[in-house]
Amino acid sequence: MDNSEIKVLERSVDQLLGLVQRLERENGSLRTREAELLAERGHLIEKTEKARARVEAIITRLKAMEKES
């Protein structure tokens, strides 16, 4: 292997290392974003369940009032 082939190989390895580092950073960012979205989803599910319970309670009260009249 001559010197020019080694230089080409070194450049290729450097490019691959750079790509690996960029992908590791991107992966970390995506994992952080995923965790944030999962937490937000949990919060929204909780809010939805509370709202559903309130609406069901209102419906129950309205039906009770309807029977009384």
C-alpha positions as CSV (number, residue, x, y, z in Angstrom):
1,M,0.0,0.0,0.0
2,D,1.6,3.3,-1.1
3,N,1.4,6.6,0.7
4,S,-1.5,8.0,-1.4
5,E,-3.7,5.0,-0.7
6,I,-3.0,5.4,3.0
7,K,-4.0,9.1,2.8
8,V,-7.2,8.1,1.1
9,L,-7.9,5.5,3.7
10,E,-7.2,8.0,6.5
11,R,-9.6,10.5,5.0
12,S,-12.3,7.9,4.7
13,V,-11.8,6.8,8.3
14,D,-11.9,10.5,9.4
15,Q,-15.2,11.0,7.5
16,L,-16.7,7.9,9.1
17,L,-15.6,9.0,12.5
18,G,-17.2,12.4,11.9
19,L,-20.4,10.8,10.7
20,V,-20.5,8.5,13.8
21,Q,-20.1,11.5,16.1
22,R,-22.8,13.4,14.3
23,L,-25.2,10.4,14.4
24,E,-24.5,9.9,18.1
25,R,-25.4,13.5,18.9
26,E,-28.5,13.3,16.7
27,N,-29.5,10.0,18.4
28,G,-29.1,11.6,21.8
29,S,-31.3,14.6,20.8
30,L,-33.9,12.2,19.4
31,R,-34.0,10.2,22.6
32,T,-34.3,13.3,24.7
33,R,-37.2,14.5,22.4
34,E,-38.8,11.1,22.6
35,A,-38.7,11.2,26.5
36,E,-40.3,14.7,26.4
37,L,-43.0,13.7,24.1
38,L,-43.8,10.6,26.1
39,A,-44.1,12.7,29.3
40,E,-46.3,15.2,27.4
41,R,-48.5,12.3,26.1
42,G,-48.9,11.0,29.7
43,H,-50.0,14.4,30.9
44,L,-52.5,14.7,28.0
45,I,-53.9,11.3,28.6
46,E,-54.4,12.2,32.3
47,K,-56.1,15.5,31.4
48,T,-58.3,13.7,28.9
49,E,-59.4,11.1,31.5
50,K,-60.2,13.9,34.0
51,A,-62.2,15.7,31.4
52,R,-64.1,12.5,30.5
53,A,-64.9,11.9,34.2
54,R,-66.2,15.4,34.5
55,V,-68.4,15.1,31.4
56,E,-69.7,11.7,32.6
57,A,-70.6,13.2,36.0
58,I,-72.4,16.1,34.3
59,I,-74.4,13.7,32.1
60,T,-75.3,11.6,35.1
61,R,-76.5,14.7,37.0
62,L,-78.5,15.9,33.9
63,K,-80.2,12.5,33.6
64,A,-81.0,12.6,37.4
65,M,-82.5,16.0,37.0
66,E,-84.5,14.9,33.9
67,K,-86.0,12.0,35.9
68,E,-87.0,14.4,38.8
69,S,-89.0,16.7,36.5
